[in-house]
Amino acid sequence: MKNRIKRLSHIITLLSKGLHVKTPSLAKELKVSQKIIQTDFKEYILPLFDDGTICYDYSSKCYTAKSNFLVKTLLDADELAIIAILKNKSKDKYSDKDLYEKVEVLFKNYEDALSHSIYKMSDIEKIDKFKKEIIRIHHSIDNKRVIECIYRNKLRKLYPLQIKNLDGFWYLVCYDTNYKDIRKYHLNSITNIKELNETYEFDTAIIKKLDNAINAYYKPELPPIQIQLFLDKDVSKYFTRKPISKTQRVIKRYGNNSCDIELTVTDLMEIMPTIQRFMPHIGVIEPKELREMIKTNIEAYLKTFA
């Protein structure tokens, strides 16, 4: 195997599986010299981590690594292989001064961003059970690759568009080629992901609309519905600091710090949970249909529990 990226990626994958890798057998498998394998480890793979994640066991004369370290770093083998090569090249005498240190910092920041960013926030669903799926899907999204997977016991062929957190849960927003529309599939329920040798094109305007989603009821293919709400002084400060959605804007302020706001949704159920959660501090100005839905829910609640 002459391609260094592929070779490093293969070795990293073996190590992540907990296998003990010996130079002679690896050289034979990859059809390269033992010297090349030794160089791969000494100059590329071992410098990847400074915490002993990958090391050489002198007693057994083999290379070992912490099991499943790929999952814990949220990086795939190809990405690590590329980073290893960049780190090595940055040490070249012809490279810019301090380039190696900057590449090292960049790698650390990238790993830290993946490991400790929004995925680690305490008030949202943990990703421990589907880290591998996130890695695969991110790769497919970046390269606009079609994927196949199992969701709710059915084989799906999808265009992966975005990974989003909605109401604290992680979803894959995708175009399902079977239903021919945009769907939101809970990531924890997606298994057997396979990236196909097939790319896709999708309307970037629709993908950008996904940023306006409040929760899983958002339907970007539908026309927007304008919502106007009254916020009393007890909650207005909260919602002006942390808007309900990116479309929110204040349309009127009152002397007691209450205000009217306007935003758009694609389904009334997008905004219903928020309104009901903060009642009686939120009032619906329009549309009338939304006011009636809230009223119906209140009456049903009082009939059952009052």
C-alpha positions as CSV (number, residue, x, y, z in Angstrom):
1,M,0.0,0.0,0.0
2,K,2.0,3.0,-1.3
3,N,-0.5,5.7,-0.4
4,R,0.6,7.0,3.0
5,I,-2.8,8.4,4.0
6,K,-4.5,5.1,3.3
7,R,-1.7,3.2,5.0
8,L,-1.8,5.4,8.2
9,S,-5.6,5.3,8.2
10,H,-5.5,1.4,8.1
11,I,-3.0,1.2,10.9
12,I,-4.9,3.7,13.1
13,T,-8.1,1.7,12.5
14,L,-6.3,-1.5,13.6
15,L,-5.0,0.1,16.8
16,S,-8.4,1.6,17.7
17,K,-9.9,-1.9,17.6
18,G,-7.5,-2.9,20.4
19,L,-5.2,-5.0,18.1
20,H,-1.5,-5.5,18.9
21,V,0.3,-4.5,15.7
22,K,3.7,-5.9,14.9
23,T,6.0,-4.3,12.3
24,P,6.9,-7.5,10.4
25,S,3.3,-8.7,9.9
26,L,2.1,-5.3,9.1
27,A,4.8,-4.8,6.5
28,K,3.9,-8.1,4.9
29,E,0.2,-7.2,4.9
30,L,0.7,-3.8,3.3
31,K,3.4,-4.9,1.0
32,V,6.0,-2.3,2.1
33,S,9.3,-2.6,3.9
34,Q,9.6,-2.8,7.6
35,K,11.6,0.5,7.5
36,I,8.6,2.3,6.0
37,I,6.3,0.9,8.7
38,Q,8.8,2.0,11.4
39,T,8.8,5.5,9.8
40,D,5.0,5.6,9.8
41,F,4.9,5.0,13.5
42,K,7.9,7.1,14.6
43,E,7.3,10.1,12.5
44,Y,3.6,10.1,11.9
45,I,1.4,8.0,14.3
46,L,3.2,8.2,17.6
47,P,3.4,12.0,17.5
48,L,-0.3,12.3,17.1
49,F,-0.9,12.1,20.9
50,D,1.3,13.1,23.8
51,D,-0.7,11.2,26.5
52,G,0.3,7.7,25.6
53,T,-2.8,6.9,23.6
54,I,-0.6,5.1,21.1
55,C,2.7,3.5,22.3
56,Y,5.2,0.7,21.7
57,D,5.2,-2.2,24.1
58,Y,8.8,-3.4,24.3
59,S,8.0,-6.6,26.1
60,S,5.7,-7.9,23.3
61,K,7.5,-6.0,20.6
62,C,4.3,-4.5,19.2
63,Y,2.3,-1.2,19.0
64,T,-0.8,-0.8,21.1
65,A,-3.4,1.9,21.7
66,K,-6.2,2.7,24.0
67,S,-9.3,0.7,22.8
68,N,-11.8,2.8,20.8
69,F,-9.7,5.9,21.0
70,L,-11.2,7.0,17.7
71,V,-14.7,7.2,19.2
72,K,-13.4,9.2,22.2
73,T,-11.7,11.8,19.9
74,L,-14.7,12.1,17.6
75,L,-12.2,11.9,14.6
76,D,-12.1,9.2,12.0
77,A,-9.0,7.4,10.9
78,D,-8.6,9.3,7.6
79,E,-8.8,12.6,9.5
80,L,-6.1,11.5,12.0
81,A,-3.9,10.3,9.1
82,I,-4.1,13.7,7.4
83,I,-3.4,15.5,10.7
84,A,-0.4,13.2,11.2
85,I,1.0,14.1,7.8
86,L,0.4,17.8,8.4
87,K,2.2,17.7,11.7
88,N,5.1,15.9,10.1
89,K,5.3,18.3,7.2
90,S,5.1,21.3,9.5
91,K,8.4,20.2,11.1
92,D,10.2,20.4,7.7
93,K,13.2,22.8,7.7
94,Y,11.6,24.7,4.8
95,S,8.3,25.3,6.6
96,D,7.4,28.6,8.1
97,K,8.8,29.3,11.6
98,D,6.5,28.1,14.4
99,L,4.3,26.3,11.9
100,Y,4.5,23.0,13.9
101,E,3.4,24.6,17.1
102,K,0.5,26.3,15.3
103,V,-0.6,23.0,13.7
104,E,-0.4,21.3,17.1
105,V,-2.6,24.0,18.6
106,L,-5.0,23.7,15.7
107,F,-5.3,20.0,16.2
108,K,-5.8,20.4,19.9
109,N,-8.5,23.0,19.4
110,Y,-10.3,20.9,16.8
111,E,-10.3,17.8,19.0
112,D,-11.4,19.9,22.0
113,A,-14.2,21.5,19.9
114,L,-15.5,18.1,18.9
115,S,-15.2,16.6,22.4
116,H,-16.4,19.4,24.6
117,S,-18.6,21.6,22.5
118,I,-22.4,21.6,22.4
119,Y,-22.3,17.7,22.3
120,K,-21.1,17.8,25.9
121,M,-23.7,20.3,27.3
122,S,-25.4,18.9,30.4
123,D,-28.9,19.9,29.5
124,I,-29.1,18.0,26.2
125,E,-29.1,14.4,25.1
126,K,-25.7,12.7,25.5
127,I,-24.1,11.3,22.4
128,D,-22.1,8.5,23.9
129,K,-24.3,5.8,22.2
130,F,-24.0,7.3,18.7
131,K,-20.6,9.0,18.5
132,K,-19.5,6.8,15.6
133,E,-22.7,7.6,13.7
134,I,-22.1,11.4,14.2
135,I,-18.6,11.0,12.8
136,R,-19.8,9.0,9.7
137,I,-22.7,11.4,9.1
138,H,-20.5,14.5,9.4
139,H,-18.1,13.1,6.8
140,S,-21.0,12.4,4.5
141,I,-22.5,15.9,4.9
142,D,-19.1,17.5,4.3
143,N,-18.7,15.5,1.1
144,K,-22.3,15.5,0.0
145,R,-22.4,11.7,0.0
146,V,-25.6,9.7,-0.1
147,I,-26.0,7.3,2.8
148,E,-27.9,4.1,3.5
149,C,-29.0,3.3,7.0
150,I,-31.5,1.5,9.1
151,Y,-34.1,3.6,10.9
152,R,-37.1,2.1,12.7
153,N,-36.3,-1.3,11.2
154,K,-36.4,0.0,7.6
155,L,-33.6,0.5,5.1
156,R,-33.4,4.2,4.1
157,K,-31.5,6.0,1.4
158,L,-30.8,9.5,2.5
159,Y,-29.2,12.8,1.6
160,P,-27.8,13.9,5.0
161,L,-28.2,17.7,5.3
162,Q,-27.6,18.7,8.9
163,I,-27.2,17.4,12.4
164,K,-29.3,19.5,14.7
165,N,-30.2,19.6,18.4
166,L,-34.0,20.2,18.8
167,D,-35.6,20.4,22.2
168,G,-32.5,18.8,23.7
169,F,-32.4,15.8,21.3
170,W,-30.1,15.1,18.4
171,Y,-31.6,14.7,14.9
172,L,-30.3,14.0,11.4
173,V,-32.2,16.4,9.1
174,C,-32.2,14.6,5.8
175,Y,-33.9,14.2,2.4
176,D,-35.5,10.7,2.3
177,T,-35.4,9.4,-1.3
178,N,-38.3,7.0,-0.6
179,Y,-40.7,9.6,0.8
180,K,-39.2,12.4,-1.4
181,D,-39.3,15.0,1.3
182,I,-37.2,16.4,4.2
183,R,-37.4,14.3,7.4
184,K,-35.9,14.5,10.9
185,Y,-34.6,11.2,12.2
186,H,-33.6,10.8,15.9
187,L,-29.8,10.0,15.7
188,N,-30.0,7.5,18.6
189,S,-32.3,5.3,16.3
190,I,-30.1,5.3,13.2
191,T,-27.9,2.3,12.7
192,N,-25.9,0.5,10.1
193,I,-24.8,3.6,8.3
194,K,-23.1,3.1,5.0
195,E,-21.7,5.9,2.8
196,L,-22.4,5.2,-0.8
197,N,-20.2,6.1,-3.8
198,E,-22.9,8.6,-4.9
199,T,-23.1,12.3,-4.3
200,Y,-26.1,14.6,-4.1
201,E,-27.1,18.2,-4.8
202,F,-29.7,20.0,-2.7
203,D,-31.2,23.4,-2.6
204,T,-28.8,25.4,-0.4
205,A,-31.6,27.9,0.4
206,I,-33.7,25.2,2.0
207,I,-30.7,23.9,4.0
208,K,-30.1,27.5,5.3
209,K,-33.8,27.6,6.4
210,L,-33.1,24.8,8.8
211,D,-31.2,27.3,11.0
212,N,-34.7,28.7,11.9
213,A,-36.0,25.5,13.4
214,I,-37.3,25.8,16.9
215,N,-38.0,22.1,17.4
216,A,-38.7,18.9,15.4
217,Y,-42.0,20.2,14.1
218,Y,-40.1,22.6,11.8
219,K,-40.9,21.8,8.1
220,P,-38.7,23.9,5.8
221,E,-40.7,22.9,2.7
222,L,-43.8,24.7,4.0
223,P,-44.4,28.5,3.7
224,P,-43.7,30.6,6.9
225,I,-46.5,31.5,9.3
226,Q,-46.2,34.8,11.1
227,I,-46.7,34.7,14.8
228,Q,-47.1,37.7,17.2
229,L,-46.8,37.2,21.0
230,F,-47.1,39.4,24.0
231,L,-44.4,38.8,26.7
232,D,-45.0,40.2,30.2
233,K,-42.2,41.8,32.2
234,D,-41.3,38.5,33.9
235,V,-40.3,36.7,30.7
236,S,-39.5,39.5,28.2
237,K,-35.9,39.9,29.4
238,Y,-35.3,36.2,29.1
239,F,-36.6,36.0,25.5
240,T,-34.9,39.1,24.3
241,R,-31.6,37.7,25.6
242,K,-32.3,34.2,24.3
243,P,-34.6,34.6,21.3
244,I,-37.1,31.8,20.5
245,S,-35.8,31.6,17.0
246,K,-33.5,33.5,14.6
247,T,-36.6,35.1,13.0
248,Q,-37.7,36.8,16.2
249,R,-37.8,40.6,16.4
250,V,-39.3,43.0,18.9
251,I,-42.2,45.0,17.4
252,K,-43.3,47.0,20.4
253,R,-42.0,47.8,23.9
254,Y,-44.1,48.9,26.9
255,G,-43.1,51.0,29.9
256,N,-43.3,48.1,32.4
257,N,-40.6,46.2,30.3
258,S,-43.2,43.9,28.7
259,C,-43.1,43.7,24.9
260,D,-44.6,42.3,21.7
261,I,-42.5,40.1,19.5
262,E,-42.9,38.7,16.0
263,L,-41.4,35.5,14.6
264,T,-42.2,32.9,11.9
265,V,-42.8,29.2,12.1
266,T,-43.8,26.6,9.5
267,D,-46.1,24.6,11.8
268,L,-48.1,26.0,14.8
269,M,-46.8,23.1,16.9
270,E,-43.4,24.6,16.7
271,I,-44.4,27.4,19.0
272,M,-47.1,25.7,21.1
273,P,-44.8,24.0,23.6
274,T,-43.0,27.2,24.4
275,I,-46.2,29.2,24.9
276,Q,-47.7,26.5,27.1
277,R,-44.5,26.2,29.1
278,F,-44.4,29.9,30.0
279,M,-48.1,30.5,30.5
280,P,-49.6,32.9,31.8
281,H,-46.6,35.1,31.0
282,I,-47.0,34.8,27.2
283,G,-50.1,35.8,25.2
284,V,-50.9,35.1,21.6
285,I,-51.8,38.2,19.6
286,E,-52.1,36.4,16.3
287,P,-52.9,34.2,14.4
288,K,-56.4,33.4,15.8
289,E,-56.0,29.7,15.0
290,L,-53.1,29.5,17.5
291,R,-55.1,31.2,20.2
292,E,-57.9,28.7,19.7
293,M,-55.5,25.8,19.9
294,I,-54.1,27.1,23.2
295,K,-57.6,27.6,24.5
296,T,-58.6,24.0,23.5
297,N,-55.6,22.6,25.3
298,I,-56.3,24.6,28.5
299,E,-59.9,23.5,28.5
300,A,-58.9,19.8,28.0
301,Y,-56.4,20.1,30.9
302,L,-58.9,21.7,33.3
303,K,-61.6,19.1,32.4
304,T,-59.2,16.3,33.2
305,F,-57.2,17.6,36.1
306,A,-59.0,20.5,37.7
